[in-house]
């Protein structure tokens, strides 16, 4: 695979991804229940502002406003036939921003879950899921995306379907899952299970990892779980900016730029090579993360207790992979043996 992302991975130890899409768009006036993807046509100037905010804050990679641009999600807004067009437009706007950035910046075409449960538990068939992902990926490629970027997936079946969709579109891709249920994805996959999943795929992602979830502490514990399983591909860490708090009718994330700077450095020390933010992460957070990654030296992988001391408590006793009474020592030693 030869594209801009692969070239940057060859020449950079760590790449900074972008932050939140929804949080930033809500601050620009998006209302709860609205489809952000419709803004690609209705308010392209605001989508340009979203993208430029990440680039100007120092991101090497930014995601397109196409997370929900699939037929299943858009059907809720009567726009199920517009998945390809809205994906394409999101990438076209992004392409213009990247091409005028004055430095190499990767346009990553965001692809979120279908919102449906796949067979045999649910009704969504593998073939239909593949076609939905193919349609979105093809639109992103047509608009100029450098790579596809699958995110917030919980079911391995959906991850596999997306891999096939990207293959049909001829678009290289990266893919993250959300580990938000006692260290596992909602459908029960562990960090170790994800490494196994990625390694068995015929059309494997260029890089893989975790995004969103329950907090930056939990996400870093998941990253350590990836590393312990011995993956051969770069790891992505894209954690939320702290914990969501409900205040005056709105959701706010309590993570400060200083906290996200600590998180970025610890993510790098844990073994992640692509580091960004998810929900609640604003340009101010990204600027602090950029500065921290550029100025603080790389260190050993942190103990779990060090992660807690810096970023806050875990939401569960372990990461779902079994008894971890000695996890802080074991994980740290494993990481040092690889450096």
Secondary structure, 3 states (H helix, E strand, C coil): CCCHHHHHHHHCCCEECCCCCHHHHHHCCCCCCCCHHHHHHHCHHHHHHHHHHHHHCCCCEEECCCCCCCHHHHHHHCCHHHHHHHHHHHHHHHHHHHHCCCCCCEEEEEECCCCCCECCCCCECHHHHHHHHHHHHHHHHHHCCCEEEEEEECCHHHHHHHHHHHHHHCCCEEEEECEEECCEECCCCCHHHHHHHHHHCCCCCCEEEEEECCCHHHHHHHHHHHHHCCCCCEEEEEECCCCEEEECCEEEECCCHHHHHHHHHHHHHHCCCEEEECCCCCHHHHHHHHHHHHHCCCCCCCCHHHHHHHHCCCCCCCCCCCCCCCHHHHHHHHHHHCC
